[in-house]
Amino acid sequence: MVSPEQRPPATSGSGLSKRRRSAQVEGSAAYQAKRSELLQIAGDVFKEKGFEAATLNDIATRFGTDRAAIYYYFAGKDELFQEVFHATAKMVLDENLAQATRIAGLDMTAQEKLRKLIEVQITSYEANYPYVYVYIQEDMGKVAFQSTSWAKEMVRKTRRFESIVTDVITAGIRAGEFRDDLVVPLVVKTLFGMVNWTHRWFKPGDRKYTAQQTVDTFSAIFFDGLRRPA
Protein backbone atom coordinates (compact mmCIF):
# COMPACT_ATOMS: atom_id res chain seq x y z
CA MET A 1 0.00 0.00 0.00
CA VAL A 2 1.31 3.46 -0.91
CA SER A 3 1.33 5.93 1.96
CA PRO A 4 -0.13 9.44 1.56
CA GLU A 5 3.41 10.78 1.75
CA GLN A 6 4.34 8.81 -1.38
CA ARG A 7 1.13 9.39 -3.32
CA PRO A 8 0.86 12.52 -5.51
CA PRO A 9 -2.33 14.59 -5.44
CA ALA A 10 -5.24 12.90 -7.20
CA THR A 11 -5.71 15.90 -9.46
CA SER A 12 -2.16 15.76 -10.74
CA GLY A 13 -1.82 12.32 -12.29
CA SER A 14 0.84 11.57 -14.84
CA GLY A 15 0.69 15.13 -16.16
CA LEU A 16 2.44 16.47 -13.09
CA SER A 17 5.07 13.73 -13.32
CA LYS A 18 5.82 14.73 -16.90
CA ARG A 19 6.02 18.40 -15.98
CA ARG A 20 8.33 17.60 -13.07
CA ARG A 21 10.67 15.49 -15.20
CA SER A 22 10.74 18.15 -17.88
CA ALA A 23 11.44 20.90 -15.36
CA GLN A 24 14.26 18.91 -13.76
CA VAL A 25 15.95 18.57 -17.15
CA GLU A 26 15.11 21.89 -18.75
CA GLY A 27 14.02 23.97 -15.76
CA SER A 28 14.95 27.61 -15.36
CA ALA A 29 17.51 28.88 -12.91
CA ALA A 30 14.63 29.95 -10.67
CA TYR A 31 13.21 26.40 -10.65
CA GLN A 32 16.58 24.88 -9.81
CA ALA A 33 17.14 27.45 -7.07
CA LYS A 34 13.76 26.66 -5.48
CA ARG A 35 14.47 22.94 -5.77
CA SER A 36 17.82 23.41 -4.01
CA GLU A 37 16.13 25.48 -1.31
CA LEU A 38 13.56 22.73 -0.84
CA LEU A 39 16.34 20.16 -0.43
CA GLN A 40 17.98 22.27 2.27
CA ILE A 41 14.68 22.69 4.11
CA ALA A 42 13.87 18.99 3.81
CA GLY A 43 17.31 18.15 5.18
CA ASP A 44 16.64 20.32 8.22
CA VAL A 45 13.22 18.73 8.81
CA PHE A 46 14.55 15.18 8.42
CA LYS A 47 17.37 16.03 10.82
CA GLU A 48 14.97 17.45 13.42
CA LYS A 49 12.17 14.89 13.20
CA GLY A 50 13.64 11.81 11.56
CA PHE A 51 12.40 10.27 8.33
CA GLU A 52 9.41 8.40 9.77
CA ALA A 53 8.03 11.32 11.77
CA ALA A 54 8.66 14.01 9.15
CA THR A 55 5.82 14.65 6.71
CA LEU A 56 5.54 16.47 3.42
CA ASN A 57 3.21 18.88 5.19
CA ASP A 58 6.02 19.71 7.64
CA ILE A 59 8.40 20.35 4.76
CA ALA A 60 5.84 22.30 2.74
CA THR A 61 4.99 24.54 5.69
CA ARG A 62 8.65 25.35 6.24
CA PHE A 63 8.99 25.93 2.49
CA GLY A 64 6.06 28.35 2.54
CA THR A 65 3.73 26.37 0.30
CA ASP A 66 1.28 23.48 0.44
CA ARG A 67 1.97 19.75 0.20
CA ALA A 68 0.69 19.49 -3.37
CA ALA A 69 3.32 21.95 -4.61
CA ILE A 70 6.11 19.65 -3.42
CA TYR A 71 5.23 17.21 -6.20
CA TYR A 72 6.30 19.73 -8.81
CA TYR A 73 9.84 19.18 -7.51
CA PHE A 74 9.84 15.60 -6.20
CA ALA A 75 7.70 12.47 -6.61
CA GLY A 76 7.27 11.99 -2.86
CA LYS A 77 8.97 11.82 0.51
CA ASP A 78 11.13 8.82 -0.39
CA GLU A 79 12.61 10.49 -3.46
CA LEU A 80 13.11 13.73 -1.57
CA PHE A 81 14.86 11.91 1.27
CA GLN A 82 17.15 9.98 -1.07
CA GLU A 83 18.18 13.07 -2.96
CA VAL A 84 18.80 14.94 0.28
CA PHE A 85 21.64 12.68 1.26
CA HIS A 86 22.62 10.05 -1.33
CA ALA A 87 24.70 12.27 -3.60
CA THR A 88 26.13 14.34 -0.76
CA ALA A 89 27.01 11.34 1.40
CA LYS A 90 28.87 9.73 -1.50
CA MET A 91 30.71 12.96 -2.33
CA VAL A 92 31.76 13.48 1.29
CA LEU A 93 32.90 9.88 1.68
CA ASP A 94 34.90 10.11 -1.55
CA GLU A 95 36.61 13.30 -0.39
CA ASN A 96 37.27 11.95 3.10
CA LEU A 97 38.70 8.73 1.72
CA ALA A 98 41.02 10.64 -0.60
CA GLN A 99 42.17 12.80 2.31
CA ALA A 100 42.65 9.76 4.55
CA THR A 101 44.77 8.04 1.91
CA ARG A 102 46.92 11.16 1.60
CA ILE A 103 47.29 11.52 5.38
CA ALA A 104 48.27 7.87 5.78
CA GLY A 105 51.25 8.48 3.50
CA LEU A 106 52.55 11.57 5.30
CA ASP A 107 55.83 11.53 7.20
CA MET A 108 54.50 12.16 10.70
CA THR A 109 53.66 10.32 13.89
CA ALA A 110 50.64 8.05 14.17
CA GLN A 111 49.09 10.45 16.69
CA GLU A 112 49.44 13.37 14.27
CA LYS A 113 47.88 11.31 11.49
CA LEU A 114 45.01 10.19 13.67
CA ARG A 115 44.27 13.73 14.76
CA LYS A 116 44.13 14.81 11.13
CA LEU A 117 41.73 11.94 10.37
CA ILE A 118 39.44 13.11 13.17
CA GLU A 119 39.62 16.65 11.81
CA VAL A 120 38.76 15.47 8.28
CA GLN A 121 35.56 13.87 9.51
CA ILE A 122 34.36 16.67 11.80
CA THR A 123 35.08 19.48 9.35
CA SER A 124 33.40 17.60 6.48
CA TYR A 125 30.31 17.05 8.64
CA GLU A 126 30.24 20.77 9.40
CA ALA A 127 30.70 21.78 5.76
CA ASN A 128 27.91 19.47 4.58
CA TYR A 129 25.42 19.95 7.40
CA PRO A 130 22.78 18.57 7.77
CA TYR A 131 23.02 16.09 4.87
CA VAL A 132 25.74 13.79 6.25
CA TYR A 133 24.09 13.77 9.66
CA VAL A 134 20.81 12.74 8.07
CA TYR A 135 22.65 9.81 6.49
CA ILE A 136 24.25 8.84 9.82
CA GLN A 137 21.04 9.33 11.76
CA GLU A 138 18.61 7.62 9.42
CA ASP A 139 20.28 5.26 7.01
CA MET A 140 23.85 4.40 7.91
CA GLY A 141 22.89 1.29 9.88
CA LYS A 142 20.67 0.04 7.06
CA VAL A 143 23.10 0.48 4.19
CA ALA A 144 25.04 -2.71 4.95
CA PHE A 145 21.86 -4.73 4.39
CA GLN A 146 20.89 -3.10 1.09
CA SER A 147 21.73 -4.60 -2.29
CA THR A 148 21.78 -1.45 -4.41
CA SER A 149 25.01 -0.49 -6.15
CA TRP A 150 25.03 2.79 -4.19
CA ALA A 151 24.81 0.93 -0.85
CA LYS A 152 27.52 -1.54 -1.80
CA GLU A 153 29.83 1.28 -2.85
CA MET A 154 29.19 3.16 0.40
CA VAL A 155 29.93 0.07 2.49
CA ARG A 156 33.13 -0.65 0.56
CA LYS A 157 34.43 2.91 0.92
CA THR A 158 33.43 3.16 4.57
CA ARG A 159 35.35 -0.03 5.33
CA ARG A 160 38.33 1.32 3.42
CA PHE A 161 38.31 4.48 5.54
CA GLU A 162 38.04 2.35 8.69
CA SER A 163 40.95 0.19 7.54
CA ILE A 164 43.14 3.28 7.12
CA VAL A 165 42.34 4.34 10.69
CA THR A 166 43.03 0.79 11.89
CA ASP A 167 46.40 0.74 10.11
CA VAL A 168 47.41 4.08 11.64
CA ILE A 169 46.52 2.90 15.15
CA THR A 170 48.34 -0.40 14.61
CA ALA A 171 51.41 1.46 13.36
CA GLY A 172 51.27 3.68 16.44
CA ILE A 173 51.26 0.63 18.70
CA ARG A 174 54.23 -0.89 16.89
CA ALA A 175 56.12 2.39 17.12
CA GLY A 176 55.53 2.55 20.87
CA GLU A 177 53.31 5.65 20.66
CA PHE A 178 50.12 3.90 21.73
CA ARG A 179 49.32 1.35 24.37
CA ASP A 180 49.57 -2.28 23.32
CA ASP A 181 47.09 -3.64 25.87
CA LEU A 182 43.96 -2.46 24.03
CA VAL A 183 41.89 -4.32 21.42
CA VAL A 184 42.44 -2.39 18.19
CA PRO A 185 38.97 -3.02 16.64
CA LEU A 186 37.38 -1.69 19.84
CA VAL A 187 39.62 1.37 19.74
CA VAL A 188 38.48 2.01 16.16
CA LYS A 189 34.81 1.56 17.11
CA THR A 190 35.28 3.97 20.01
CA LEU A 191 36.75 6.61 17.71
CA PHE A 192 34.00 6.36 15.10
CA GLY A 193 31.32 6.17 17.77
CA MET A 194 32.60 9.38 19.32
CA VAL A 195 32.80 11.21 16.00
CA ASN A 196 29.51 9.97 14.54
CA TRP A 197 27.54 10.65 17.73
CA THR A 198 28.00 14.36 17.04
CA HIS A 199 24.91 14.08 14.82
CA ARG A 200 22.90 14.27 18.04
CA TRP A 201 24.18 17.61 19.23
CA PHE A 202 26.61 19.39 16.88
CA LYS A 203 25.15 22.19 14.78
CA PRO A 204 27.33 24.55 12.71
CA GLY A 205 26.91 28.14 13.78
CA ASP A 206 26.04 27.14 17.32
CA ARG A 207 27.98 29.43 19.60
CA LYS A 208 28.46 26.65 22.14
CA TYR A 209 30.92 24.56 20.14
CA THR A 210 32.92 25.03 16.95
CA ALA A 211 34.23 22.24 14.76
CA GLN A 212 37.79 23.05 15.86
CA GLN A 213 36.85 22.92 19.56
CA THR A 214 35.24 19.56 18.94
CA VAL A 215 38.34 18.23 17.17
CA ASP A 216 40.63 19.51 19.95
CA THR A 217 38.50 18.07 22.74
CA PHE A 218 37.96 14.70 21.07
CA SER A 219 41.67 14.40 20.29
CA ALA A 220 42.71 15.24 23.85
CA ILE A 221 40.30 12.74 25.40
CA PHE A 222 41.05 10.01 22.89
CA PHE A 223 44.83 10.33 22.98
CA ASP A 224 44.97 10.58 26.77
CA GLY A 225 43.46 7.11 26.87
CA LEU A 226 45.39 5.71 23.92
CA ARG A 227 48.85 7.17 24.51
CA ARG A 228 51.42 4.84 25.99
CA PRO A 229 52.56 5.99 29.46
CA ALA A 230 56.08 7.39 29.58
ZIVENUR-V654265 format. One record per residue. N is the residue number from 1. RES is the residue in one letter. SS is DSSP state (hx for helix, st for strand, lp for the rest). PHI is phi in whole degrees, 0 to 359 (none if undefined). OMEGA is omega in whole degrees, 0 to 359 (999 if undefined). Layout:
N | RES | SS | PHI | OMEGA
N | RES | SS | PHI | OMEGA
This chain:
1 | M | lp | none | 180
2 | V | lp | 273 | 181
3 | S | lp | 284 | 178
4 | P | lp | 302 | 181
5 | E | lp | 289 | 182
6 | Q | lp | 261 | 187
7 | R | lp | 266 | 178
8 | P | lp | 289 | 180
9 | P | lp | 305 | 184
10 | A | lp | 298 | 182
11 | T | lp | 281 | 186
12 | S | lp | 273 | 180
13 | G | hx | 61 | 183
14 | S | hx | 289 | 180
15 | G | hx | 300 | 179
16 | L | hx | 293 | 178
17 | S | hx | 299 | 179
18 | K | hx | 295 | 179
19 | R | hx | 295 | 180
20 | R | hx | 295 | 180
21 | R | hx | 298 | 179
22 | S | hx | 295 | 181
23 | A | hx | 294 | 180
24 | Q | hx | 294 | 181
25 | V | hx | 272 | 188
26 | E | hx | 244 | 186
27 | G | lp | 299 | 180
28 | S | lp | 288 | 177
29 | A | hx | 298 | 180
30 | A | hx | 295 | 178
31 | Y | hx | 297 | 181
32 | Q | hx | 296 | 179
33 | A | hx | 294 | 178
34 | K | hx | 293 | 179
35 | R | hx | 295 | 178
36 | S | hx | 295 | 178
37 | E | hx | 297 | 179
38 | L | hx | 297 | 177
39 | L | hx | 299 | 180
40 | Q | hx | 297 | 180
41 | I | hx | 295 | 179
42 | A | hx | 299 | 178
43 | G | hx | 301 | 178
44 | D | hx | 296 | 181
45 | V | hx | 293 | 178
46 | F | hx | 298 | 179
47 | K | hx | 295 | 184
48 | E | hx | 286 | 189
49 | K | hx | 251 | 187
50 | G | lp | 85 | 185
51 | F | lp | 298 | 185
52 | E | lp | 296 | 184
53 | A | lp | 281 | 181
54 | A | lp | 291 | 178
55 | T | lp | 237 | 176
56 | L | hx | 296 | 177
57 | N | hx | 297 | 177
58 | D | hx | 301 | 182
59 | I | hx | 293 | 181
60 | A | hx | 297 | 179
61 | T | hx | 299 | 179
62 | R | hx | 295 | 181
63 | F | hx | 281 | 179
64 | G | lp | 84 | 180
65 | T | lp | 215 | 176
66 | D | lp | 254 | 185
67 | R | hx | 301 | 183
68 | A | hx | 300 | 182
69 | A | hx | 292 | 180
70 | I | hx | 299 | 185
71 | Y | lp | 290 | 174
72 | Y | lp | 286 | 182
73 | Y | lp | 251 | 183
74 | F | lp | 216 | 183
75 | A | lp | 286 | 181
76 | G | lp | 170 | 184
77 | K | hx | 295 | 181
78 | D | hx | 299 | 180
79 | E | hx | 295 | 179
80 | L | hx | 298 | 180
81 | F | hx | 297 | 181
82 | Q | hx | 298 | 182
83 | E | hx | 289 | 178
84 | V | hx | 302 | 189
85 | F | hx | 236 | 185
86 | H | hx | 300 | 183
87 | A | hx | 294 | 182
88 | T | hx | 293 | 180
89 | A | hx | 300 | 179
90 | K | hx | 295 | 180
91 | M | hx | 299 | 181
92 | V | hx | 295 | 180
93 | L | hx | 296 | 177
94 | D | hx | 300 | 181
95 | E | hx | 294 | 180
96 | N | hx | 295 | 180
97 | L | hx | 293 | 178
98 | A | hx | 297 | 178
99 | Q | hx | 295 | 181
100 | A | hx | 297 | 178
101 | T | hx | 298 | 178
102 | R | hx | 295 | 182
103 | I | hx | 298 | 181
104 | A | hx | 300 | 182
105 | G | lp | 268 | 181
106 | L | lp | 286 | 178
107 | D | lp | 271 | 179
108 | M | lp | 205 | 182
109 | T | lp | 290 | 178
110 | A | hx | 298 | 179
111 | Q | hx | 296 | 179
112 | E | hx | 296 | 178
113 | K | hx | 296 | 183
114 | L | hx | 295 | 177
115 | R | hx | 296 | 178
116 | K | hx | 296 | 178
117 | L | hx | 293 | 175
118 | I | hx | 296 | 181
119 | E | hx | 296 | 178
120 | V | hx | 303 | 183
121 | Q | hx | 293 | 184
122 | I | hx | 297 | 182
123 | T | hx | 292 | 178
124 | S | hx | 289 | 177
125 | Y | hx | 295 | 179
126 | E | hx | 294 | 184
127 | A | hx | 293 | 184
128 | N | lp | 243 | 178
129 | Y | lp | 289 | 0
130 | P | lp | 263 | 192
131 | Y | hx | 300 | 181
132 | V | hx | 294 | 179
133 | Y | hx | 293 | 175
134 | V | hx | 297 | 177
135 | Y | hx | 299 | 180
136 | I | hx | 296 | 185
137 | Q | hx | 290 | 190
138 | E | hx | 255 | 194
139 | D | hx | 232 | 187
140 | M | hx | 300 | 181
141 | G | hx | 289 | 182
142 | K | hx | 269 | 187
143 | V | hx | 301 | 183
144 | A | lp | 298 | 183
145 | F | lp | 258 | 180
146 | Q | lp | 264 | 184
147 | S | lp | 254 | 180
148 | T | lp | 290 | 180
149 | S | hx | 297 | 178
150 | W | hx | 299 | 182
151 | A | hx | 297 | 180
152 | K | hx | 297 | 179
153 | E | hx | 294 | 179
154 | M | hx | 296 | 179
155 | V | hx | 297 | 181
156 | R | hx | 299 | 182
157 | K | hx | 288 | 177
158 | T | hx | 297 | 179
159 | R | hx | 294 | 178
160 | R | hx | 295 | 178
161 | F | hx | 298 | 179
162 | E | hx | 298 | 181
163 | S | hx | 292 | 177
164 | I | hx | 295 | 178
165 | V | hx | 299 | 179
166 | T | hx | 300 | 180
167 | D | hx | 296 | 180
168 | V | hx | 294 | 179
169 | I | hx | 296 | 179
170 | T | hx | 299 | 178
171 | A | hx | 296 | 179
172 | G | hx | 294 | 177
173 | I | hx | 293 | 181
174 | R | hx | 296 | 180
175 | A | lp | 277 | 180
176 | G | lp | 84 | 178
177 | E | lp | 283 | 185
178 | F | st | 250 | 178
179 | R | lp | 298 | 180
180 | D | lp | 252 | 181
181 | D | lp | 257 | 180
182 | L | lp | 251 | 178
183 | V | lp | 277 | 187
184 | V | hx | 304 | 179
185 | P | hx | 302 | 178
186 | L | hx | 287 | 176
187 | V | hx | 297 | 179
188 | V | hx | 296 | 179
189 | K | hx | 297 | 178
190 | T | hx | 298 | 180
191 | L | hx | 297 | 181
192 | F | hx | 291 | 177
193 | G | hx | 297 | 179
194 | M | hx | 296 | 182
195 | V | hx | 291 | 185
196 | N | hx | 289 | 180
197 | W | hx | 291 | 178
198 | T | hx | 299 | 179
199 | H | hx | 298 | 182
200 | R | hx | 276 | 187
201 | W | lp | 217 | 184
202 | F | lp | 276 | 179
203 | K | lp | 222 | 179
204 | P | lp | 305 | 181
205 | G | lp | 91 | 177
206 | D | lp | 291 | 183
207 | R | lp | 289 | 182
208 | K | lp | 291 | 185
209 | Y | lp | 220 | 172
210 | T | lp | 260 | 178
211 | A | hx | 299 | 181
212 | Q | hx | 293 | 176
213 | Q | hx | 298 | 179
214 | T | hx | 295 | 178
215 | V | hx | 300 | 182
216 | D | hx | 297 | 182
217 | T | hx | 292 | 179
218 | F | hx | 301 | 182
219 | S | hx | 297 | 181
220 | A | hx | 298 | 181
221 | I | hx | 295 | 184
222 | F | hx | 294 | 184
223 | F | hx | 286 | 176
224 | D | hx | 297 | 179
225 | G | hx | 276 | 185
226 | L | hx | 268 | 186
227 | R | st | 296 | 179
228 | R | lp | 287 | 180
229 | P | lp | 300 | 180
230 | A | lp | 291 | 999
